[in-house]
Amino acid sequence: MNESKEEIEKVVEEKQPEPQVEEQVSKEENIITQESEPKPTETAKKSDLLEAQELIKNSKELVSKAETEVNECKIEVSTAAKEFDEAKRNFNNTTFKSSEILLEKLGFNYSSYDEIEPFELSIDENDGESFSVKDISTGRFSGLILALLVALATVGGLVYLALTKLNIDPQTLTPQTALEQINPVLTWIGTIGGNTGGNMTVGAVILGFSALIMAWLVYAIRVNMKAKKNLHTAKEILEKSKEYCVSKEDCKKEMKKVDAHLREATKEVSNFETILNEKVATLKRVLHIEGAYDEDKEYHPSSKKAMRETEKIMQGIENLLNTSVTKDGKVNFESVQALNNAKAIYADYLARIYD
């Protein structure tokens, strides 16, 4: 009985989850969470200079990415503009011109579209406003120059003080007499450390150490002040970089609108070329069968209808082709209206054919 009881307890213990494994899993999850989050101690330990350099690097990446995307958009818009211009010139020189000549021969007075303002196709109105992120100086070179000047000033100050205490007029010194005064000057400086007897070696050590300490202090202060200033400047540059990227993002959106509008307009030119060619064929048939226009000529009602339809199609596409695509660097609302009108004319034409 006791043995079977012990076996049952062992089986139950084996089936129970081990708390150590759960604790280990929870510890690993905490470690991953801590690694993914920035540690405040690491941020605090990071020097102002390193943080400023990191911010400048981020600013450069932001500006570079924004300008790359804008340039890509410019290439796309330029391609779309070339395709639109080529389709426009080919259409005007062939199909549209043939329609005008046929209507004139048939005595139909075509009312051409009058341009209200010059044709415009331009993008990126603020393209002249460039923004560049410059590297920041660490202040080490200027700090080194200041440190050397301060070290020289420290040496000169101590030497002048020693000469004054020794009742030696510095203005009376010559290169020869100056060399003679090195020993007493360094000996007196040696007494600054508390050595009553004075010592030339101790004086030289005190002089050099004093100059070194002052130079190091000035260098450290200069670099630290420059680092703080750089950090402030880097933060300002980062904010300006973000503003610049926002402006470029707006510019990119406008260019994409222009690109989409041009591609739709080019497609519509192709559509109108197809239906207008049908009308050209009809007008050729009218001209061939009913003859050219004269004062006594009275065309068949279906022929007159074909002329009116041709005029409507020509006016719709001419309005689209001659309206400025852009205005002040943005898609011209009148061009959008002209495109919608052209689409409506094309849709109406197809509906009357296939209904």
Secondary structure, DSSP 4 states (H G I P E B T S, - for coil): -HHHHHHHHHHHHHHSPPHHHHHHHHHHHHHHHHHHSPPHHHHHHS-HHHHHHHHHHHHHHHHHHHHHHHHHHHHHHHHHHHHHHHHHHHHIIIIIHHHHHHHHHTT----PPPPSS-------TTTT----PPPPP-SHHHHHHHHHHHHHHHHHHHHHHHHHHTT--GGG--HHHHHHTHHHHHHHHHGGGT-SS--HHHHHHHHHHHHHHHHHHHHHHHHHHHHHHHHHHHHHHHHHHHHHHHHHHHHHHHHHHHHHHHHHHHHHHHHHHHHHHHHHHHHHHHHHHH-S--TT----HHHHHHHHHHHHHHHHHHHHHHS-SEETTEE-HHHHHHHHHHHHHHHHHHHHHH-
